[in-house]
Amino acid sequence: KFGRKFICIPSSTPADGTFSIDSTTGVITLAKMLDRESKGDEGGVYSFTVQAQEDSSLARSANTNVRITAVDVNDHMPTFYSGNGNSPQTSFTATIPEGTSAG
């Protein structure tokens, strides 16, 4: 029986060190918190390649692509601005007539 090891392909690993991979088990864990806003251009998706290598004289290997999607949560309180848009309001009032259709 031969051993195996798992590695992230350096050219595809997120450069910010968000994820860590156990080289023995292949388990991927978070090294720091996800931030969907920092991946806005990619739709909140972190992508990288993991390679499993056989630890033998044959040194066979296989790659797989990993995609992890960060789901947006409301981590910012809503802010309402006055009519001129320059200063935030502490309250907001709106009147919606009875019978107004949805949308």
C-alpha positions in Angstrom: 0.0 0.0 0.0 1.4 3.4 -1.0 0.8 6.7 0.8 -0.8 9.7 -0.8 -0.6 13.4 -0.3 -2.8 16.3 -1.3 -1.5 19.7 -2.4 -3.1 22.9 -3.8 -1.7 23.8 -7.2 0.2 27.1 -6.4 -1.0 28.9 -9.5 -4.6 28.3 -8.7 -4.6 28.7 -4.9 -6.4 31.8 -3.7 -3.4 34.2 -3.0 -5.0 35.6 0.2 -4.6 32.3 2.1 -8.3 31.8 2.7 -8.1 28.0 2.6 -5.8 25.4 4.0 -5.5 21.8 2.9 -4.3 18.9 5.0 -1.6 17.2 3.0 -2.4 13.8 4.5 -6.2 13.7 4.5 -7.0 16.2 1.8 -9.5 18.0 4.1 -10.0 21.6 3.1 -10.6 24.1 5.9 -10.9 27.9 6.2 -7.8 29.6 7.3 -9.7 32.9 7.6 -13.2 34.2 7.2 -14.9 34.3 3.8 -15.7 37.7 2.4 -18.2 37.6 -0.4 -17.8 41.3 -1.2 -14.1 40.7 -1.9 -15.1 38.1 -4.6 -17.8 40.3 -6.1 -16.4 40.0 -9.6 -16.5 36.2 -9.4 -20.0 36.0 -7.9 -18.6 35.1 -4.5 -16.9 32.0 -5.9 -13.5 30.8 -4.7 -11.9 28.4 -7.2 -8.7 26.4 -7.0 -7.2 23.1 -8.0 -6.2 20.3 -5.6 -3.8 17.6 -6.7 -3.6 14.1 -5.1 -0.2 12.5 -5.5 0.8 8.9 -4.9 3.8 8.6 -2.7 5.6 5.9 -4.6 8.2 5.4 -7.3 5.4 5.8 -9.9 4.3 9.2 -8.5 0.9 9.1 -10.1 -1.3 12.1 -9.6 -4.8 13.4 -10.3 -6.2 16.9 -10.2 -9.7 18.2 -9.3 -11.1 21.7 -9.4 -12.7 23.0 -6.2 -15.4 25.7 -6.2 -16.6 27.2 -3.0 -19.4 29.7 -3.1 -19.7 32.3 -0.3 -23.4 33.1 0.2 -24.2 36.7 0.9 -25.5 37.5 4.4 -26.8 40.9 5.6 -23.6 41.9 7.4 -24.3 45.6 6.8 -27.2 47.5 8.3 -29.3 49.3 5.8 -28.8 53.0 5.5 -31.4 55.5 4.3 -30.3 58.9 2.9 -32.2 62.2 2.8 -33.4 63.6 -0.5 -30.1 65.2 -1.4 -28.3 61.9 -0.7 -25.6 63.4 1.4 -26.4 62.5 5.0 -27.9 59.3 6.5 -31.2 59.5 8.2 -31.9 57.9 11.6 -35.5 57.0 10.5 -37.4 56.5 7.3 -41.2 57.0 6.8 -43.2 56.0 3.7 -46.9 56.0 3.0 -48.4 53.2 0.9 -52.1 53.5 0.1 -54.3 50.5 1.0 -54.9 48.3 -2.0 -51.6 49.0 -3.7 -50.5 46.0 -5.7 -47.3 44.1 -5.0 -44.2 45.0 -6.9 
